[in-house]
């Protein structure tokens, strides 16, 4: 489960690059991040 700890920083890096390339994706990236974070919290992670 070591790779799960690296998932957050890697996802942030990818999201940052995508926002720089296509700023209109910002709303979708934030929404997906909040949904995934919320689900992870509800599932006990």
Buried (B, 14 or more C-beta within 10 A) or exposed (E): EEEEEEEEEEBEEEBEEBBEEEEEBEEEBEEEBEEEEEEEEEEEE
